[in-house]
Amino acid sequence: MDSPEDLSDEELLAMLTPQQLAQLDRTIGETFSDGGVDRAEALFALAQVYSMRAAQRDETSALALLQLAAAMRRRAEDIASRTA
């Protein structure tokens, strides 16, 4: 397997089961919509932070952080496309 940092968002998300991905989407939505932070810019910024932090972690933790960041970017892109 490539290093987690070398994988695309699509590859990272494809590693999750449909149930894991659905739970991740629900959790992101619940966590950020209540605080009024469910804006594309905020999610993109937080995804960038998680991506940077992944480089400081072991491979398993990095993979999880990068998958979370990928899911956040995907949600942010969806929000941006709906508000454009």
Residue pairs with C-beta under 8 A, 6 or more apart in sequence:
3 59
4 12
4 54
4 59
4 62
4 63
4 66
5 54
5 55
5 62
5 66
7 66
9 69
9 70
9 73
9 74
10 70
12 63
12 66
12 67
12 70
13 21
13 67
13 70
13 71
13 74
15 63
15 67
16 24
16 67
21 71
24 67
24 68
24 71
25 71
25 75
28 43
28 71
28 72
28 75
29 38
29 75
32 38
32 42
32 43
37 43
38 79
39 79
40 76
40 77
40 79
40 80
40 83
41 76
43 72
43 73
43 75
43 76
43 79
44 72
44 73
44 76
46 72
47 68
47 69
47 70
47 72
47 73
47 76
48 69
50 65
50 66
50 68
50 69
50 72
51 65
51 66
51 69
53 65
54 61
54 62
54 63
54 65
54 66
54 69
55 62
57 65
